[in-house]
Amino acid sequence: MVEEARLARAIEEYGDTVQRICLVHLKNQQDTQDIFQTVFLKYTLRREPFHSPAHEKAWIIQVTLNACRELLKSFFRSRTQPLEGLPEPADPGAGVYSPVLEAVLALPQKYRDVIYLHYYEGYSAPEIGVILRKNTNTVYTLLARARDRLKQELGGEDDGR
């Protein structure tokens, strides 16, 4: 019963984060659900205790990112063709993202990761560096480049930097 309570708490606390990370990377609800299950199965099977809630959240984010990358590199994924040319969904609001989200989703993965972790999860550059196993200065550079790309894509004004 303790395991169920622990899992339920983790899903309640981190489920939205896992789903958002997956949607940003995979852009597909079905794959997002698969990765969601994989992440929380790994969480259930993990026997080592976490040092803190921050450690637990960072672990879940890292497992989610790794699972997304593995799926994107999988043999099945590399041998499929996109379903372009299919009719639009009957619901006009289905599958339509805001212009900002469209621009973020169009970024290369290395930029999407840092933008998501910084703006959606509220992590600082040094914390992102630990999660992604990158140098802090590299994270700052990726954030700056991602912001520049978003500014160009969205037609933003120069902020005087």
N, C-alpha and C positions, 0 to 999 in steps of 0.2 A: 504494500500500500504506500510505503514511503517513496518508492520509485515512481509510482503514478502521480503522487502529489508533486514530486520534484519536476517531473516531465510537464505536468499541467502548468506549473508556475513558469517554467522556462518558455513554453509555447505562448503563454499569456504575455510574458515580458518581452520576448524576442521574436515572436512570430511575424509581426509586421515588418521588422527590420529584415528578416530573412527573405520575406516575399518581395520587398522593395529592391533589395540587392539583386535577387534573381530576375525580376522584371527588367531592371536596368541592363543586365548582362544578356539575358536570353530573349527578351522581348516576346515571350510566349508563355501563356498561362499554364498550359499543360506541363511544360518542362519545369516551370516554377513550382508546381505542385510536387513533381517528382523530386526535385532538389530539396524542397521543404521536408519531405518525408525522410530523405537520406540524412539531412543535417540532424534532425531530431532523433533518428535511429542511432547515429554515431554518438549523440549526446547521451542517450540512454545507456549505450554500451561502455561509455567512458567510466572508468573506475577511480581514476585519480581525482582528488578533490581540487576545486578551484581555490586560488589564494584569496580572491576577492570578487565582488560582482563585476568589476571592470575587467578582470582577467577572464571571467566567464563570458562576458559580452564579446571581448576581443577574440576569444577562441571560437565562438559561434560565427562571427563575421569571417574569420580566416577559413574555417571549414566551408562556409557557404561560398566564398570566393573560389576556393580550390575545387569544389564540386562543380561550379559553373564552368570553370576553365576546363576541367576534365570532360564535361559533357560537350563543350564546344570543340574540343580536339578529338572526340571519339570518331571511330571509323564510320559508324552509322551516320553521324552528322555531316561528315565530309563527303559522303556519297549520296546525299539527297539534294534535290533541286528545290528552289523556292517556289511557292505556289502563286507566282505572280499571274495576273490576268484573271484571278477569280473575282466573281462579283462582290461588290461591297456588302457588308452586313445589312440586314433589313433595318436594324436600329441605327439611325443616323449618328447617335452618340457613341456607339460601340466602336472601340478601337481608335478613337480620335483622341490625340494627346494635345496638350497645350503647346504653343510654339516653343516655350522654354524647354519643356520636357523633350520635344522632338529634337531640339538642338543638342541637348545633353545626350540623348540616345544616339545621335549621329557622331558623337565624339569617339575617338579610338578608346579602347578599353582602359589603357593606363590613365587617361584623363577622366573617364567616367568614374573610376574607382575613387580617385582623390576628391573629385567634386561631390560625389555622393557622401563619402565619409565626412567631409568637412561641412557641407551645407545641410545635409539631411540628418546626419547622426551627431553633429556638433563636435567632432573630434578636432583637436589642434594638429598642426603639422607634425610635431614630434610624436604624438600618439599615433597618427596615421603611419608615420615611418616605422614604428614598432609593429603595427598590425600588418603592414604590407612588406615588412623587412626591407625597407629602403632608407637611405640616408635622409635626414631631416631636410637638408638643402635640396635634395632631389625632389622631395615632396613640395617644397616651396616653388621650385621651378615648374613642376607639373601643374600646380595650381595656377600659377601665373600664365602659363601657356594655354591651359584650358579656358581661363577667363578671357584671354585674348581671342581665342577661337570662337567662344560664345558671343563675344562682343561683335566680331565680324559677321557672324551668322545672323545675329538678331538686330544688327544695325545700331548697336549701342553707341553712346557718345563717349568721347575720350574723357577719362576722369582726372587727367592732369598728372598721372604718375610718370 
